[in-house]
Amino acid sequence: QVQLVESGGGLVQPGGSLKLSCAASGSNVGINSMGWYRQAPGKQRELVAGITSGGSTNYADSVKGRFTISGDYAKNTVYLQMNSLKPEDTAVYSCNVRKWNRDYWGQGTQVTVSS
């Protein structure tokens, strides 16, 4: 079983920045990828950014150039640096780890972008 602990959400003004962190328990053996998803009220959950154990990254078109995902597999930790935040980025952000092809989820952290 893998437990994920997220931190870094909060309230920020448009144009501001936040950094999310997610630490996974246990060994890093078998981790295929780590990533962040978000779900806004009334919308489906969507992939924000992902990073594989080999370092390949992918992003949603809506966040390219503004968000950066990074991972420290030695520490089982994944980060999401979010810059130039917009009100439409408001959502619950959840960390995902795929280990031995099984998905594990964090509890979610609220990000609110508002003036």
Rosetta blueprint (number, residue, H / E / L):
1 Q L
2 V L
3 Q L
4 L E
5 V E
6 E E
7 S E
8 G L
9 G L
10 G E
11 L E
12 V E
13 Q L
14 P L
15 G L
16 G L
17 S L
18 L E
19 K E
20 L E
21 S E
22 C E
23 A E
24 A E
25 S L
26 G L
27 S L
28 N L
29 V L
30 G L
31 I E
32 N E
33 S E
34 M E
35 G E
36 W E
37 Y E
38 R E
39 Q E
40 A L
41 P L
42 G L
43 K L
44 Q L
45 R L
46 E E
47 L E
48 V E
49 A E
50 G E
51 I E
52 T E
53 S L
54 G L
55 G L
56 S L
57 T E
58 N E
59 Y E
60 A L
61 D H
62 S H
63 V H
64 K L
65 G L
66 R L
67 F E
68 T E
69 I E
70 S E
71 G E
72 D E
73 Y L
74 A L
75 K L
76 N L
77 T E
78 V E
79 Y E
80 L E
81 Q E
82 M E
83 N L
84 S L
85 L L
86 K L
87 P H
88 E H
89 D H
90 T L
91 A E
92 V E
93 Y E
94 S E
95 C E
96 N E
97 V E
98 R E
99 K E
100 W L
101 N L
102 R E
103 D E
104 Y E
105 W E
106 G L
107 Q L
108 G L
109 T E
110 Q E
111 V E
112 T E
113 V E
114 S L
115 S L
